[in-house]
Amino acid sequence: HVSSDWLWETDADLKLTFCSDPMRHALGIDAKHFPYLHDVLTTIGCNQFIGNLQRQQDFAMCEEIIQIDNDTRYFVFQALAHYGVDGFRGFRARKVKHKLRLLFREVNLRLRYLW
């Protein structure tokens, strides 16, 4: 898994409205019942990610280490905050650039040998 495969969107209350299959499968998210992103992130300990969501602003280079199927993985997340006339409307994840994806794969490979 790489974070650029983890595409997601939320509403203004930070409830997932879309979640890509790689992200859904890795985190055990039901395709028919999307949870609040905050709840998912709290469960896996993504504190920096949660802080970025609470600020309701665009963010990038949000680094998290996540345990998936007994494997420790390094992720970098970024998202755009969407606003309308009535204020904050939610987030949409952006893909991580290809050069960064290669770097993350290398870091993930090295993490496997360290753990």
TORTI-138637 format. One record per residue: x, y, z of N, C-alpha, C in turn; residue number from 1; chain. Coordinates in nm, 3 decimals, decimal comma, padded with zeros to 5 digits. Example, Ala and Ser with C-alpha at 12.3 -4.5 7.8 and 13.67 -1.06 7.14 Angstrom:
REM TORTI-138637
NODE     n_xx     n_yy     n_zz    ca_xx    ca_yy    ca_zz     c_xx     c_yy     c_zz  num  cadena
NODE   01,319  -00,569   00,780   01,230  -00,450   00,780   01,320  -00,330   00,780    1       A
NODE   01,285  -00,225   00,708   01,367  -00,106   00,714   01,290   00,003   00,787    2       A
END
This chain:
REM TORTI-138637
NODE     n_xx     n_yy     n_zz    ca_xx    ca_yy    ca_zz     c_xx     c_yy     c_zz  num  cadena
NODE   00,084  -00,119   00,000   00,000   00,000   00,000   00,088   00,124   00,000    1       A
NODE   00,049   00,225  -00,075   00,111   00,357  -00,066   00,000   00,458  -00,047    2       A
NODE   00,033   00,571   00,017  -00,072   00,667   00,050  -00,137   00,728  -00,073    3       A
NODE  -00,067   00,726  -00,187  -00,129   00,782  -00,307  -00,242   00,694  -00,357    4       A
NODE  -00,249   00,570  -00,311  -00,360   00,481  -00,345  -00,478   00,500  -00,249    5       A
NODE  -00,453   00,572  -00,141  -00,557   00,593  -00,041  -00,628   00,724  -00,071    6       A
NODE  -00,724   00,718  -00,160  -00,802   00,836  -00,196  -00,929   00,836  -00,113    7       A
NODE  -00,966   00,955  -00,065  -01,083   00,965   00,023  -01,139   01,106   00,015    8       A
NODE  -01,266   01,117   00,055  -01,335   01,245   00,066  -01,419   01,242   00,192    9       A
NODE  -01,438   01,360   00,251  -01,525   01,370   00,368  -01,629   01,481   00,346   10       A
NODE  -01,730   01,478   00,430  -01,824   01,590   00,434  -01,774   01,689   00,540   11       A
NODE  -01,853   01,790   00,569  -01,813   01,894   00,665  -01,794   01,838   00,807   12       A
NODE  -01,862   01,728   00,839  -01,849   01,666   00,971  -01,736   01,564   00,976   13       A
NODE  -01,658   01,556   00,868  -01,545   01,464   00,854  -01,587   01,317   00,847   14       A
NODE  -01,709   01,294   00,803  -01,753   01,158   00,776  -01,709   01,123   00,633   15       A
NODE  -01,651   01,006   00,617  -01,609   00,965   00,484  -01,729   00,956   00,391   16       A
NODE  -01,715   01,014   00,272  -01,819   01,003   00,169  -01,767   00,920   00,053   17       A
NODE  -01,636   00,904   00,046  -01,571   00,818  -00,052  -01,442   00,767   00,009   18       A
NODE  -01,410   00,643  -00,024  -01,287   00,581   00,026  -01,242   00,479  -00,078   19       A
NODE  -01,119   00,490  -00,127  -01,069   00,398  -00,230  -01,060   00,256  -00,174   20       A
NODE  -01,066   00,160  -00,263  -01,061   00,019  -00,222  -00,934  -00,015  -00,143   21       A
NODE  -00,813   00,030  -00,186  -00,695  -00,004  -00,105  -00,704   00,047   00,039   22       A
NODE  -00,756   00,166   00,057  -00,770   00,221   00,192  -00,877   00,146   00,269   23       A
NODE  -00,988   00,119   00,204  -01,099   00,049   00,268  -01,056  -00,089   00,316   24       A
NODE  -00,987  -00,162   00,229  -00,944  -00,298   00,264  -00,839  -00,297   00,375   25       A
NODE  -00,743  -00,205   00,369  -00,637  -00,199   00,469  -00,691  -00,167   00,608   26       A
NODE  -00,794  -00,082   00,614  -00,847  -00,039   00,743  -00,977  -00,107   00,782   27       A
NODE  -01,024  -00,201   00,700  -01,145  -00,275   00,732  -01,271  -00,190   00,732   28       A
NODE  -01,279  -00,095   00,639  -01,395  -00,006   00,631  -01,501  -00,070   00,542   29       A
NODE  -01,623  -00,076   00,591  -01,736  -00,132   00,517  -01,773  -00,039   00,402   30       A
NODE  -01,785  -00,094   00,282  -01,816  -00,014   00,162  -01,955   00,048   00,168   31       A
NODE  -02,042  -00,008   00,249  -02,179   00,042   00,256  -02,204   00,134   00,376   32       A
NODE  -02,106   00,141   00,465  -02,123   00,224   00,586  -01,991   00,294   00,617   33       A
NODE  -01,977   00,415   00,565  -01,853   00,489   00,588  -01,856   00,555   00,726   34       A
NODE  -01,748   00,538   00,803  -01,740   00,598   00,938  -01,687   00,742   00,931   35       A
NODE  -01,679   00,805   01,046  -01,613   00,934   01,058  -01,462   00,909   01,051   36       A
NODE  -01,393   00,987   00,970  -01,250   00,967   00,951  -01,175   00,980   01,084   37       A
NODE  -01,218   01,070   01,168  -01,155   01,089   01,299  -01,155   00,959   01,379   38       A
NODE  -01,266   00,886   01,378  -01,276   00,760   01,452  -01,176   00,657   01,400   39       A
NODE  -01,164   00,649   01,268  -01,070   00,554   01,208  -00,927   00,591   01,247   40       A
NODE  -00,893   00,719   01,236  -00,757   00,764   01,264  -00,721   00,752   01,411   41       A
NODE  -00,818   00,773   01,499  -00,793   00,758   01,643  -00,759   00,613   01,674   42       A
NODE  -00,831   00,521   01,612  -00,808   00,378   01,634  -00,666   00,336   01,596   43       A
NODE  -00,612   00,392   01,487  -00,479   00,352   01,441  -00,370   00,449   01,486   44       A
NODE  -00,407   00,553   01,562  -00,308   00,642   01,622  -00,246   00,745   01,530   45       A
NODE  -00,321   00,800   01,438  -00,270   00,901   01,344  -00,296   01,042   01,397   46       A
NODE  -00,221   01,082   01,497  -00,246   01,209   01,565  -00,218   01,332   01,479   47       A
NODE  -00,112   01,329   01,400  -00,081   01,443   01,314  -00,192   01,460   01,209   48       A
NODE  -00,239   01,351   01,154  -00,346   01,352   01,055  -00,472   01,415   01,117   49       A
NODE  -00,506   01,373   01,238  -00,624   01,426   01,308  -00,611   01,577   01,327   50       A
NODE  -00,494   01,621   01,369  -00,470   01,764   01,387  -00,490   01,843   01,259   51       A
NODE  -00,445   01,788   01,148  -00,465   01,855   01,019  -00,612   01,865   00,984   52       A
NODE  -00,687   01,762   01,011  -00,831   01,764   00,982  -00,902   01,870   01,066   53       A
NODE  -00,864   01,879   01,191  -00,930   01,974   01,281  -00,907   02,120   01,240   54       A
NODE  -00,795   02,148   01,173  -00,767   02,285   01,128  -00,851   02,325   01,007   55       A
NODE  -00,910   02,228   00,939  -00,997   02,254   00,823  -00,927   02,339   00,716   56       A
NODE  -00,800   02,308   00,690  -00,722   02,376   00,587  -00,649   02,271   00,503   57       A
NODE  -00,609   02,311   00,380  -00,528   02,222   00,298  -00,407   02,177   00,379   58       A
NODE  -00,364   02,052   00,356  -00,241   02,007   00,420  -00,166   01,912   00,327   59       A
NODE  -00,035   01,904   00,351   00,052   01,816   00,273   00,164   01,767   00,366   60       A
NODE   00,233   01,665   00,322   00,346   01,610   00,395   00,309   01,571   00,540   61       A
NODE   00,191   01,518   00,556   00,146   01,467   00,685   00,196   01,322   00,696   62       A
NODE   00,301   01,303   00,774   00,366   01,173   00,783   00,310   01,091   00,899   63       A
NODE   00,278   00,966   00,870   00,227   00,875   00,972   00,287   00,736   00,950   64       A
NODE   00,310   00,665   01,058   00,351   00,525   01,051   00,233   00,444   01,100   65       A
NODE   00,187   00,351   01,016   00,064   00,276   01,043   00,093   00,126   01,036   66       A
NODE   00,040   00,053   01,132   00,051  -00,092   01,135  -00,065  -00,151   01,054   67       A
NODE  -00,034  -00,226   00,948  -00,136  -00,289   00,864  -00,101  -00,436   00,850   68       A
NODE  -00,191  -00,522   00,894  -00,169  -00,667   00,885  -00,031  -00,707   00,936   69       A
NODE   00,002  -00,666   01,057   00,130  -00,698   01,120   00,251  -00,646   01,042   70       A
NODE   00,231  -00,544   00,962   00,338  -00,484   00,883   00,338  -00,334   00,910   71       A
NODE   00,450  -00,277   00,945   00,460  -00,135   00,972   00,486  -00,061   00,843   72       A
NODE   00,402   00,039   00,813   00,412   00,115   00,687   00,423   00,263   00,713   73       A
NODE   00,498   00,332   00,628   00,516   00,476   00,634   00,429   00,540   00,528   74       A
NODE   00,347   00,638   00,568   00,256   00,706   00,477   00,274   00,856   00,486   75       A
NODE   00,249   00,923   00,375   00,244   01,069   00,372   00,111   01,106   00,308   76       A
NODE   00,032   01,187   00,379  -00,100   01,225   00,331  -00,105   01,373   00,296   77       A
NODE  -00,194   01,405   00,204  -00,222   01,544   00,170  -00,365   01,554   00,124   78       A
NODE  -00,428   01,669   00,148  -00,568   01,686   00,111  -00,600   01,834   00,091   79       A
NODE  -00,704   01,857   00,014  -00,755   01,993  -00,009  -00,882   02,012   00,072   80       A
NODE  -00,890   02,125   00,140  -01,012   02,162   00,213  -01,104   02,232   00,114   81       A
NODE  -01,231   02,197   00,118  -01,329   02,259   00,029  -01,422   02,350   00,109   82       A
NODE  -01,443   02,469   00,053  -01,530   02,568   00,116  -01,636   02,612   00,018   83       A
NODE  -01,754   02,640   00,069  -01,864   02,696  -00,010  -01,911   02,823   00,058   84       A
NODE  -02,021   02,876   00,010  -02,075   02,999   00,069  -02,115   02,979   00,215   85       A
NODE  -02,144   02,855   00,251  -02,184   02,825   00,389  -02,067   02,779   00,476   86       A
NODE  -01,944   02,791   00,427  -01,826   02,755   00,506  -01,762   02,625   00,463   87       A
NODE  -01,697   02,560   00,558  -01,624   02,435   00,533  -01,718   02,326   00,485   88       A
NODE  -01,679   02,257   00,375  -01,764   02,152   00,318  -01,702   02,013   00,326   89       A
NODE  -01,571   02,006   00,359  -01,506   01,875   00,369  -01,369   01,875   00,306   90       A
NODE  -01,311   01,756   00,298  -01,178   01,737   00,240  -01,183   01,643   00,120   91       A
NODE  -01,086   01,659   00,033  -01,063   01,563  -00,076  -00,913   01,534  -00,077   92       A
NODE  -00,879   01,407  -00,067  -00,738   01,368  -00,068  -00,678   01,389  -00,206   93       A
NODE  -00,551   01,423  -00,206  -00,477   01,437  -00,331  -00,375   01,325  -00,339   94       A
NODE  -00,343   01,285  -00,461  -00,240   01,184  -00,479  -00,103   01,242  -00,448   95       A
NODE  -00,018   01,158  -00,392   00,120   01,195  -00,367   00,196   01,180  -00,498   96       A
NODE   00,284   01,274  -00,528   00,359   01,272  -00,654   00,443   01,145  -00,667   97       A
NODE   00,466   01,101  -00,791   00,530   00,973  -00,821   00,669   00,961  -00,757   98       A
NODE   00,751   01,065  -00,760   00,885   01,057  -00,700   00,876   01,028  -00,552   99       A
NODE   00,779   01,089  -00,486   00,760   01,061  -00,344   00,713   00,919  -00,321  100       A
NODE   00,631   00,867  -00,412   00,584   00,729  -00,398   00,701   00,633  -00,396  101       A
NODE   00,800   00,657  -00,484   00,918   00,569  -00,489   00,996   00,577  -00,358  102       A
NODE   01,009   00,697  -00,305   01,078   00,715  -00,178   01,004   00,640  -00,067  103       A
NODE   00,872   00,650  -00,062   00,794   00,583   00,043   00,806   00,432   00,032  104       A
NODE   00,809   00,382  -00,089   00,827   00,237  -00,106   00,961   00,194  -00,049  105       A
NODE   01,066   00,272  -00,077   01,199   00,242  -00,024   01,197   00,246   00,129  106       A
NODE   01,137   00,346   00,187   01,129   00,357   00,333   01,052   00,239   00,390  107       A
NODE   00,942   00,201   00,327   00,863   00,088   00,376   00,943  -00,042   00,371  108       A
NODE   01,022  -00,060   00,265   01,106  -00,179   00,257   01,208  -00,181   00,370  109       A
NODE   01,266  -00,066   00,398   01,365  -00,060   00,506   01,300  -00,081   00,643  110       A
NODE   01,179  -00,029   00,662   01,110  -00,049   00,789   01,084  -00,197   00,815  111       A
NODE   01,055  -00,271   00,712   01,028  -00,415   00,729   01,148  -00,485   00,791  112       A
NODE   01,268  -00,444   00,751   01,387  -00,509   00,803   01,424  -00,462   00,944  113       A
NODE   01,379  -00,341   00,980   01,408  -00,289   01,113   01,318  -00,349   01,219  114       A
NODE   01,197  -00,387   01,183   01,101  -00,438   01,281   01,120  -00,584   01,289  115       A
END
